[in-house]
Amino acid sequence: MGIRTQPWGDAPMPDGEQQERDQQEPHDTHGRRDTLDAPETDEERRRRRAQFLRELHEAKALRDRVQPRRARAARMRQAMRMRTFRW
């Protein structure tokens, strides 16, 4: 039981990383209010935003790994935009 495979491919996933993901609850309800009409605190908003940004970064990294040609083209376009930008 040393190495598991990822659900979308044959690449192995180390046990430590898999166990860490298994321990995380997919929908973090820690600190959530029971009522929907109660205003959320800044801390709750920041926590949700941080979680969203982590997932977004992970999704972009996955897309770059599975579509290297598209990722390279996007980097080249961004570099061209930066070269033509005037301060």
C-alpha positions in Angstrom: 0.0 0.0 0.0 2.9 2.3 -0.7 1.7 4.1 -3.8 -1.7 4.8 -5.1 -2.6 6.0 -8.6 -4.5 9.2 -9.3 -8.1 8.8 -10.5 -7.4 10.6 -13.8 -4.2 8.8 -14.9 -1.4 6.4 -14.2 0.9 8.7 -12.3 1.5 7.5 -8.8 0.5 9.7 -5.8 2.6 9.3 -2.7 0.8 7.9 0.3 1.5 11.0 2.5 -0.2 13.3 0.0 -3.1 10.9 -0.5 -3.6 10.6 3.3 -3.5 14.4 3.7 -6.1 14.8 1.0 -8.3 12.1 2.6 -8.1 13.9 5.9 -9.3 17.2 4.5 -13.1 17.6 4.4 -14.2 18.7 1.0 -16.6 21.3 2.3 -15.0 23.1 5.2 -17.8 24.0 7.6 -15.5 25.2 10.4 -16.6 28.6 11.5 -19.7 28.7 9.3 -22.9 30.3 10.6 -26.0 28.2 10.8 -28.2 31.0 9.5 -28.0 32.2 6.0 -29.1 35.8 6.7 -26.3 36.5 9.2 -23.5 38.7 7.7 -20.2 36.9 7.3 -17.2 38.2 9.1 -14.0 39.4 7.4 -12.2 36.3 8.7 -14.8 33.9 7.0 -14.6 35.9 3.8 -10.8 35.8 3.8 -10.8 32.0 4.6 -13.2 31.3 1.7 -11.2 33.5 -0.7 -7.9 31.8 0.3 -9.5 28.4 -0.3 -10.8 29.5 -3.7 -7.4 30.9 -4.7 -5.7 27.7 -3.7 -8.1 25.6 -5.8 -7.7 28.0 -8.7 -3.9 27.8 -8.6 -4.1 24.0 -8.4 -6.5 23.8 -11.4 -4.2 26.1 -13.5 -1.2 24.0 -12.6 -3.1 20.8 -13.6 -4.1 22.4 -16.9 -0.5 23.5 -17.6 0.6 19.9 -17.0 -1.9 18.3 -19.3 -1.7 20.9 -22.1 1.9 21.9 -22.3 1.7 23.4 -25.8 -1.3 25.7 -24.9 0.5 26.7 -21.7 3.7 27.6 -23.6 1.7 29.6 -26.1 0.0 31.5 -23.2 3.3 32.3 -21.7 4.6 33.6 -25.0 1.5 35.8 -25.4 2.0 37.2 -21.9 5.7 37.9 -22.5 4.7 39.7 -25.7 2.2 41.8 -23.8 4.8 42.7 -21.2 7.3 43.7 -23.9 4.9 46.0 -25.6 3.5 47.6 -22.4 4.7 51.2 -21.9 5.2 52.7 -18.5 
